[in-house]
Amino acid sequence: MFKKLESQPVESEREKESRFGLYIYKGIEEALEKIKQRFEQAKNPDDNLDFHNRDHTNKIVQRVEYILSTIQHADSSLLTSHDVKIGCLAGAFHDVIQNYDKDKQDGKFEKIIRKRHTSDNEKDSAKEAIKFMKQANQEEGKEVFTEQDMKTVQEAIEATIPGDILKNNTVIQPNLTKDSSLITRAVALADLGAAGLDGAEAFLADGDNFFREENMDIADAVKNIKNLTNEQKEYYKKRMITWAEFQPKFAQGRKDSLDKELKGIPGTAKDAVRALFNKFDESIQAAQERAEKRKTMSLEELAEDMGYKI
């Protein structure tokens, strides 16, 4: 005789989505913990990052949710709550890998720039996200994340791979195309969205944080600022002011690129997302004013204003 199989209770859609939401939360927490350990509490001080840290990632997750929820509200046929959560998971994992080399450039004074492993970092970050999703399926013994979920997360993270600076002084994202999904588009927009979405305070802070992270020689030099010669001070000051002068151009470039980057969002949803990016002008003006102010500062004042610890 055959042994009678015990029937397994059928999981309701509500239970399934509740379990899915729990793993989205766990995934975001796991990504943030990786970032904390790797880029905020690293044994090597050079690996602790001023920009690519938990604050940046939290902002990206918030922006992604904001953009996708706005699309969903404008046209509920375009996205589900499942889609919104998948976008947030992609945002959480998009920067968990930050490998780099020290690019030493010879001159009168040695210049050391953090040279990121661009493209590889994003692809490896996507792999860590997919690893988490597969582990969730294994842990549950059932499908928490579908193959399509994993494909969506990979595509969204890889859309944040930066390209070259264009003539309009902004970074392109070559993997963001007219055929990209709404989730991919939201993650890409969120990654470069401070000037338009968050406004002047966030945009200016991001700019300073990014500069400190990239310019490794200046971070070391200002620790001993009293020992620098006047010539060295002028050299570092010029680089810092040049960066400040670039910031309003970058914000303007983001503004000029918005319509192109919104392509692929249908009808009223596109208008709704465009309306979110309403802070470009305040970011541009604030960046211009700050650049002018910094021209009159000493290196000591400038370093303090840019957030260096001296």
N, C-alpha and C positions, 0 to 999 in steps of 0.2 A: 504493500500500500504506500501511496505517496503521502509524505508528511504535509499536513495542511499548512499553507503559508499564512502567517499573520499579516493582515493588511496594515499598511502604514497609513497613519492619518494624512489626509491631503492638506497640504499647506495652503492657506488662503493667500490671496494676493496682498491683503493687508499685512499678514504675518511675513510674507516674503519681502515686502518693501521695508518693513520695520527692521528685519535682519540686515537687509542691504544698507539701510541708513546707519545702523550700528557699525558696520564695517567701514563705511565712508568716514565716520568719526574716528575710528581706530586708525585708519590709514592716514588721515590728516595729522593725528597725534604722533604717529610713527615717523612721518616725514619731518615734523617739527623737532622731534627728539634727535633725529639724525643730524639736522642742521645745527642744533644746539651743541652736540658733542663734537661735530667736525669743524664748525666755523665760529664757535663762541667759547668753547672750552678746550681747544686743541693744545697739545703740549708745545708745538712749534708756534710761537707768537705770529709768524707770518701767515699761518693758516686761519687765524681769527679775523673775520671779515667785517668791515664797517658797513657794507651795503648788503651783500648777499647773506643775510642772517634771518632769524625768525621774524623780525619786524617786516622785512620785505615780503617774505612768503605769506604772512598773515594778511598783508595788504592785498596781495594778488588774489588770495582766496576770496576776500571780501569783494574785490572788484569783479571777479568772475561771477560770483553769485548775484551781484547787483545787475550786471549786464544781462545774464541769462534770465533772471527773474523779470527784468523789464521786457525782454522779448516775449516771454511766456505770458505776461500780463497783456501785452499788446495783441498777441494772437496765440491763443491757447493750443491751436492745432500744430504749432511749430515745435514745441518742446514739452516734455513731461517733467515732473519733479525728479524722476530718475536721471534725466539728462542734466539737470542743474547740479545734482550731487556728483555726477561723474566729472563735470567740469571743475568742480571744487577740488576733487581728488587730484586731477591733473595739475591744477594750480599749486597744490600743496607739494607735489613731488618735482615740479619743473626745475628746481635748482638744488637738488640734494647732492649733486656731484659738482665740484668746483676745482678740478685739477688745473694746474698752471705751471709755467716755467718763469724764471726770472730773466727778462729780456734786458741784458746789459748793453747799453749804447754808449760808445766811447765819444768823448768830446773834451772840452776843457774841464768839465766836471762829469763824472760818470753818472749816467741816468739809468735807473732801474725801474722798469715797468712790469707789472704783473701781466703776463701773456697767457690768457686763458686757452684751454684746449677747446676752443669753440667748435661746435658741432658734436664732437665726441662727448662733451659734458652733458649736453641735452639728450643725446641718444642714450647715454649711460643712466641718466636720471630717469628716462622713460623705462629702461629695463628694470630699475629698482621698483618703479610703480607696478609694473606687470608682475614682478616677483611677489610683491605683496598681495596682488589680486589672486594669483595662483595659489599662494599659501592659504588665503581665506577660503577658497574652494576646497582645498585639501582638508583644512581644519574642520569645515562643516560637513564634509562628505557629500556635498551637493553643490550645485552651481549658484554661487553668490554673484559672481561677475561672469558675464558671457564673453565669448571671443570678440564680439563686436564692441563690448565695453573696453576691452584691452586694446583693440585697434584704435578706438576713439581716443583713449588716453595717450597712446603713443603718438598719434598724429598731432594732438593738441600740444604736447610738450615739444615735439620737434618743430612745431611752427614758431617757437620762440627763439630758434637759432638765428642770431643776427647776421645780417650781411654787411655790405659796405655803407659808409656814409654817402648819401646822395647829394646832388647839387643844392638841394633845399635844406641841407644840414640836418638831416634826420637819418636814423638807422632804418634800413629795410629789413623785412622778414621774408626772405625769398620763398619759404615753404608755405606762406599764406597766399592762397590763390583764390580766384573767383569760385572755384569748386570746393573750397574748404567748408567743413561743417560749421554749424553755428557754434558748437562747443569749441572747436579749434579757433574760430574767429574771436570768441570771447576771451580765451586765454591769451592769445596774441595781443589783443587790444589792452587787456589788463596789465600785461607785462611792461608796456610802455605808456601807461595811461595816466601817470601822476599829474601832468600839467593840465590835462583837460578834465579829468574826473575829480581829482582831489584838490587842485588849486595851488596857490603860491607857496604856502607853508610846507606842504609835503614835497612839492617839486624842488624847492630850494634845498631842503634837507637831503633829498635823494641825490642831488647834484654834488653836494659837499661830501656825502658819505661815499659816493662812487669815486670821486677824485682821490680821497684819502686811501681807499682800497687799491686803486690802480697804481698810484705813484709811490712805490715802495721806498725810493731813495729819500723823498721829502719826509715821509713818516719817520725815517731814521734821523734825518738832519735836524728836524725841529726839536728832537729830544735834547740836543746839545746846541740850542740856538745861540747861546751866548758865545760859543766858540767859533761861530761862522765868521768868515771875513765879509766885508761889505760887498765884495764882488759875488761871493756865494749867495748872500742874502738877495741881491738884485736878480740873480739867476733864478732862484726858487720863486721869488715874488713874481717875476715875469710869467712863469708857467702858471701860477695860481690865478693871476689876473686874466691871462688868455683864456683859461677855462671858464672863469666867471663871465667873460664877454661872449663866450660861445653859448651859454645857457639860454638866453632869450632867442637865439637863432634856432636852437634845437626845439624849443617849445613852439616856435612859429612853424618849423618844419613838420612837427606832429600835427598841428592844426591844418596845414596845407595838405597833409596826406590822408586826413580822416575820411573824406568822401570815397576815395579809392579803397580804403581798408574796410569800409562798410558795405562794399559791393558783395552781393550774395545773401544779404539780409532782406527778406521780402517786405514790400509795402510799408504798412504802418509801423511795423516793428523796426524798420530801419530809421524812420523818423524819431521813434521813441528812444532808440540808442543814441542817435545823434544829439538829442536833447540832453543826454547825460553829460556829454562832453562840453560843458558850458563855462569852463573856467580857464580856457586858454589865455584870454586877454589879461586876466589878473596875474597869471603866471608869467607871461611875457613882460608885463610892466614891472612886476616885482623883481624879476631877474635883471632887467635893464637898470633899475635904480640901484640894486645891490652891486652890480658891476661898476657903476660910476663911483659909488661910495668906496669900494675897495681899491680903486686907483690911488686914493690919497693915504692909504694905510701903510704903516711900517710892516715888515715881515712878522714881527711879534704880534701886532694887532691883527694882521691878516690870518695868521695861523690860528689864533684864538677864535676869530670869527668863523673860520672854516671847521672848527671842532677838533683841532689838534690838542693833545694834552702836552703842554710845555712846562 
